[in-house]
Amino acid sequence: MTLKELLSESLPESGMPLHQHAPNLSIQDMKNMLAEMWIIRRFEEKCGEIYTAGKIAGFCHLCIGQEAISVAASQAMGPKDTMITAYRSHGQALARGLTPFQVMAELMGKEGGSSKGKGGSMHLFHIERLFYGGHGIVGAQTALGTGLAFAHQYNNDGGVCMTFLGDGATNQGQFFESMNMASLWNLPVLYIIENNGYSMGTAVSRACSGGPLHQRGMPFGIPGSLVKGDDVLQLYDVFTTMLETIRTTSRPMLLEIDTYRFKGHSMSDPGKYRTRKELDEARSNRDPLLVLSNYLKERGESDDDLDQFDHQAKEKVEHAFAMADAAPEPSTTSLWEDILR
């Protein structure tokens, strides 16, 4: 199925999304993706628990409900592709191959963290994994991602920069400036809008004018598409096809993902702007782990076989927390390291 055919299908109002699968994904590949999503889910739940207990300071933004996006994107990336995102970055960091300990230690401000315990939840980073953050300024990563795309073009390495942003960041001026430059210079960048419907707590319909968000690149000649965010397999198809298209044409593209976060904007957000009924319906119909589990069961996988991924994820996350909790804080002398003077 072509990208145009795949994305021209209407999105269902509710219920489980339809599956469209790349032929190169085996059942084992799908089970591996489920295992990764379980690690992200249990990791984020543990973060919520220890944040409440005072083990994590500062801001903490969880991606519960959006796990499919991180896993599908990372699975689709080529060896030279880069990734950059905003402050809701735990899922992307784990999907890129950072260990639960590296991320947990960073959140807790401990040695062994991915940014040496000095960045915290919003500033995860790992250059060897081609993961460039983790950025706390709304929309700023779109300009940085455009710069990474320029580096790909300059080095002629065939890479594409996957630049993530939230629906609220689509109103930022630097996003439009970035698209303008990317189009003028034919930069290999895929802008990915994780539209979870509420930004920091205001519904998209009340905050964003001018039609669907995936059409915001049209004035710059950047094609945009919309896809459901609950089906990791369909997301993988879309990412794979769009990345290959960008690699071939060296032209930017825009993808809006209709997703849903089950928690508030951050740990300090009670989420009173949505009803309990809406949230319950989303948990029943839009949970990416449930979507993939049900699909695998339809193909003969047993409950016991699939449940093991949840059990293993819990064990890995608990082990990571125990290690991070026991790790020392960075030395005071490290405050003077990694500073440009």
LINCORBEL-V706647 format. One record per residue. N is the residue number from 1. PSI is psi in radians with two decimals (NA if undefined). D_LAST is the distance of its C-alpha to the last C-alpha in Angstrom with 2 decimals. Layout:
n->(N N)
psi->(PSI PSI)
d_last->(D_LAST D_LAST)
This chain:
n->(1 2 3 4 5 6 7 8 9 10 11 12 13 14 15 16 17 18 19 20 21 22 23 24 25 26 27 28 29 30 31 32 33 34 35 36 37 38 39 40 41 42 43 44 45 46 47 48 49 50 51 52 53 54 55 56 57 58 59 60 61 62 63 64 65 66 67 68 69 70 71 72 73 74 75 76 77 78 79 80 81 82 83 84 85 86 87 88 89 90 91 92 93 94 95 96 97 98 99 100 101 102 103 104 105 106 107 108 109 110 111 112 113 114 115 116 117 118 119 120 121 122 123 124 125 126 127 128 129 130 131 132 133 134 135 136 137 138 139 140 141 142 143 144 145 146 147 148 149 150 151 152 153 154 155 156 157 158 159 160 161 162 163 164 165 166 167 168 169 170 171 172 173 174 175 176 177 178 179 180 181 182 183 184 185 186 187 188 189 190 191 192 193 194 195 196 197 198 199 200 201 202 203 204 205 206 207 208 209 210 211 212 213 214 215 216 217 218 219 220 221 222 223 224 225 226 227 228 229 230 231 232 233 234 235 236 237 238 239 240 241 242 243 244 245 246 247 248 249 250 251 252 253 254 255 256 257 258 259 260 261 262 263 264 265 266 267 268 269 270 271 272 273 274 275 276 277 278 279 280 281 282 283 284 285 286 287 288 289 290 291 292 293 294 295 296 297 298 299 300 301 302 303 304 305 306 307 308 309 310 311 312 313 314 315 316 317 318 319 320 321 322 323 324 325 326 327 328 329 330 331 332 333 334 335 336 337 338 339 340 341)
psi->(2.33 2.86 -0.74 -0.75 -0.70 -0.74 -0.12 -0.23 2.44 2.56 2.42 2.54 -0.70 3.11 3.09 2.38 2.76 2.56 2.39 2.14 2.40 2.39 -0.28 0.03 2.10 2.97 -0.67 -0.66 -0.75 -0.69 -0.63 -0.67 -0.67 -0.73 -0.72 -0.71 -0.62 -0.67 -0.77 -0.77 -0.87 -0.56 -0.83 -0.67 -0.69 -0.68 -0.75 -0.69 -0.85 -0.37 -0.78 -0.56 0.00 0.23 -0.34 2.28 2.90 -2.67 2.69 1.97 2.07 2.62 0.48 2.15 -0.28 0.29 -0.55 -0.57 -0.86 -0.79 -0.78 -0.73 -0.81 -0.67 -0.55 -0.29 2.53 3.04 -0.35 -0.11 2.54 2.83 2.41 2.55 -3.06 -2.62 -0.21 1.32 0.00 -0.77 -0.78 -0.71 -0.78 -0.72 -0.50 -0.10 0.02 2.46 2.71 -0.60 -0.78 -0.70 -0.75 -0.76 -0.65 -0.76 -0.57 0.03 0.71 2.78 2.53 -0.14 2.77 -0.46 0.56 0.44 0.20 0.02 -0.66 -2.94 -0.65 -0.07 0.84 2.57 2.45 1.76 -0.60 -0.51 0.13 0.57 1.96 0.51 2.83 1.38 2.35 -0.25 2.12 2.12 -0.22 -0.54 -0.31 -0.66 -0.72 -0.69 -0.62 -0.64 -0.69 -0.68 -0.68 -0.68 -0.72 -0.77 -0.78 -0.73 -0.17 0.80 0.00 0.11 2.76 2.46 2.11 1.92 1.92 2.50 2.79 2.98 -0.59 -0.56 -0.25 -0.18 -0.06 2.47 -0.64 -0.39 -0.79 -0.67 -0.67 -0.78 -0.68 -0.82 -0.74 -0.65 -0.73 -0.69 0.09 0.97 2.47 1.45 2.42 1.92 2.21 1.95 1.98 1.58 1.67 0.22 -0.37 0.00 -2.13 -0.01 0.03 2.22 2.53 -0.65 -0.39 -0.17 -0.41 1.99 3.01 0.32 -3.04 2.55 -0.55 -0.09 0.07 -0.22 -0.10 -0.72 -0.33 0.13 0.41 2.03 2.49 2.64 2.82 2.37 2.65 2.51 0.21 -0.18 1.80 -0.52 -0.74 -0.70 -0.74 -0.76 -0.85 -0.82 -0.82 -0.80 -0.75 -0.70 -0.72 -0.65 -0.77 -0.70 -0.64 -0.72 -0.31 0.80 2.49 2.71 2.85 2.31 2.18 2.24 2.07 1.75 -3.06 2.22 2.36 -0.24 3.07 3.13 -0.78 -3.13 -0.31 0.05 1.99 -0.20 0.63 -0.06 -0.01 2.70 2.77 -0.64 -0.79 -0.78 -0.74 -0.70 -0.67 -0.75 -0.57 -0.60 -0.27 0.31 2.00 -0.49 -0.68 -0.69 -0.87 -0.68 -0.79 -0.66 -0.76 -0.61 -0.65 -0.38 0.38 -0.03 2.44 2.78 -0.75 -0.72 -0.71 -0.55 -0.42 -0.52 -0.65 -0.82 -0.77 -0.67 -0.75 -0.77 -0.78 -0.73 -0.73 -0.66 -0.73 -0.71 -0.75 -0.73 -0.76 -0.66 -0.59 -0.26 2.62 2.80 2.73 2.55 2.71 -0.53 -0.43 -0.26 -0.40 0.09 2.76 0.62 2.24 2.20 NA)
d_last->(52.77 50.60 47.56 49.59 52.44 50.26 48.42 51.48 53.14 53.22 51.36 53.68 53.80 53.72 54.60 53.27 51.79 53.55 52.25 51.46 50.54 49.05 51.58 49.04 48.41 50.70 51.77 49.54 46.54 47.43 47.80 44.37 42.95 44.89 43.50 39.91 40.73 42.29 39.18 37.11 39.88 40.25 36.51 36.15 39.22 37.85 34.60 36.81 38.75 35.94 34.04 37.23 37.36 33.91 32.26 29.76 27.82 26.50 27.81 29.85 31.39 34.16 35.60 39.12 41.48 38.96 38.70 40.55 37.87 35.14 37.59 39.23 36.03 34.60 38.02 38.26 34.89 34.97 32.97 30.35 30.29 27.22 27.26 25.16 26.44 26.10 26.09 29.57 28.23 29.89 32.73 30.75 28.54 31.73 33.52 30.78 31.48 29.10 31.33 32.51 30.91 27.43 27.73 29.57 27.18 24.27 26.43 27.26 23.74 24.75 23.61 24.69 23.68 22.49 19.00 19.23 20.85 17.85 18.78 22.45 25.23 23.52 20.56 22.35 20.96 22.17 21.30 24.24 26.57 25.18 24.53 21.50 21.97 22.86 21.56 22.43 22.52 26.06 26.41 22.75 23.31 25.97 23.58 21.27 24.48 25.63 22.52 23.33 26.87 25.80 24.11 27.46 29.31 27.17 27.49 31.12 30.95 33.43 31.14 31.26 28.70 30.42 28.80 30.16 30.51 32.91 35.76 34.04 31.07 33.59 33.84 30.20 29.64 26.83 29.38 31.78 29.21 28.18 31.85 32.51 29.86 30.89 34.47 33.91 31.99 34.09 31.27 32.22 31.26 33.42 32.72 34.26 35.27 36.08 38.62 39.64 41.55 39.92 36.20 35.33 39.04 40.49 42.77 41.82 45.11 44.06 40.47 40.57 43.04 44.07 45.48 44.12 40.39 40.78 42.15 39.03 38.07 41.47 40.60 38.07 40.53 38.90 41.63 41.41 43.36 44.12 44.76 45.63 43.01 45.45 46.55 44.01 46.32 46.65 42.91 42.44 44.96 43.25 39.73 41.13 43.09 40.40 37.78 40.36 41.24 37.67 37.34 40.57 40.08 36.28 36.73 35.03 37.16 37.19 38.68 39.56 40.45 42.89 41.90 42.33 40.29 42.50 40.19 38.66 35.43 33.65 35.02 35.50 37.71 41.46 42.30 45.25 45.11 47.03 50.33 51.16 53.54 50.85 48.59 51.52 52.57 49.09 49.02 52.46 52.00 48.34 46.99 45.61 46.44 50.00 50.33 49.46 51.45 54.52 54.21 54.10 57.06 59.01 58.53 59.93 57.02 58.12 56.70 56.24 54.31 51.90 51.63 50.16 46.86 46.57 47.48 45.03 42.21 42.98 42.96 39.62 37.96 39.53 38.43 34.83 34.91 36.48 33.84 30.97 32.74 33.12 29.56 27.30 24.40 20.90 20.28 18.37 16.08 15.08 13.39 10.36 10.57 9.49 6.21 3.80 0.00)
